Amino acid sequence: MDKAIRQNTKMFAVLKGLLFSYIITAFILLLLSFLMLKLDLSSAIISGGIIFAYIISTFVGGFFVGKKAEQKKFVWGLIMGVFYFIILMVVSIAMNRAEPLPLGNLLTAFLICSMSGMIGGMIS
């Protein structure tokens, strides 16, 4: 019974970590869109800003989840990063019905999200 309660608490921590991650992502993307409006940013800077948003937000979410987990913090950070990626891709597919997403970009985004979450969990 006690083990089930601890697992349930960890899953709530993952959900809170996801919420924090998406709030951070929204803030960074809002800042990036403001900079795009005021400045003439190149596509390389915009892509870098989006990758920066992925890294920072999943790192913070993984760090938060790692603080809540007593053991295997890196695994819980990894789980948070994978869930972040899954939600990101589901929303992206729902919004972009015209063309399929390139597999190379999907793999890169998956690695960025999962590894950043795992590193956040490891450092916590």
N, C-alpha and C positions, 0 to 999 in steps of 0.2 A: 504494500500500500504506500509506504513511504517513498519507494523508488518511483512509483507512478506519479506521485505529487511532485517530485523533483523534476521528472521529465516534462510534466505539464508546465511547471514554472519556467523551465528552459525554453520551451516553445513560445510562451508568452514573451520571454526576453527576446527571442528571435523576431517576433512580430513587432515589438517596440523598436528593436534595432532597425527593422525594415522601414518603419514609420520615420524614425530619425534620418535614415539614409535618404529617403525620398524627399523629406523636407530640405535637407542639405542640397540635394540635386536640384530641386526647384529653385532654391535661392541662387545657386551658381549659374543655372541656365537663365534665370531672370537677369542676373548681372551681365552675363554674356550677351543676351539679346539687347540690353541697354547699350552696351559697348558697340554692338553692331549698328545700332541706330545712330549713335553719335560719331563713330569712327568708321573708316573704310577698312574693315578687317579682311585679311585674305582667308581663303578657305582652309589653309594650313593652320592658322591661328584658331579658327573656329573648331576644327577637328581636334586640335590640342586642348581647347577648353572643354570640349565634351568628354574627352578621355580623362582630363583632370577631374571633372565632376564625378565620373565613375570611380576613379581611384580614391578620392577623398571621402566620398559618401559611403562606399563599401568598407573602407578602412575604419571610419568612425563607427559604423554599424557593427562591424566585427569586434572592435574594441569594446563597445557597450555589451555585446553578447558575451564576450570573453570575461568581462568583469562579473557577470551574473553566474557564469558556469564555474564550478569548483574544479572540475577535472576536464581534460581534453579540450582546453580552450580553443586551440587551433581548429579542431573539428567543428566546433560550434560557430566559429568565425567563417569557416569554409561553407557551412550550411547556409549561413546568412547571405554570403556572397552568391551562392548558387540560386537561392530563392530570389534575390535581387535581380539576377540575370533573367530568370524565368519570367518574372512579372514584367520586366523591361521588354522582353521579346514578345510576350503575349500582347502587350499594349502596342508595340511597334507593328506587329502583324495585323492587328485590328485596324490601325490607322493607315497602313500602307498596303492596300489590297492590290495595287496596280502591278507590282513586280515583286518577285521573290528576293529575299535578302541574300547577298553573296555569302557563301559558306566560309570564306576566309575571314570576312568581317565578323561573322558570328563567333567563330572560334577565338578570334582576338578579344572580342568583348567578353566572352565567357572566361577566358584566362585572366583578363584584367579584373573582372568582378570577383571571381573566386579567390584568386591569389591575394588581392587587396583585403578581402574579408578575413582570409586566413592569417595574414600578417598582423592585422588589427587584433585578432584574437590571441595571437602569440605574444604580442607586446603587452597586452592587458595584464 
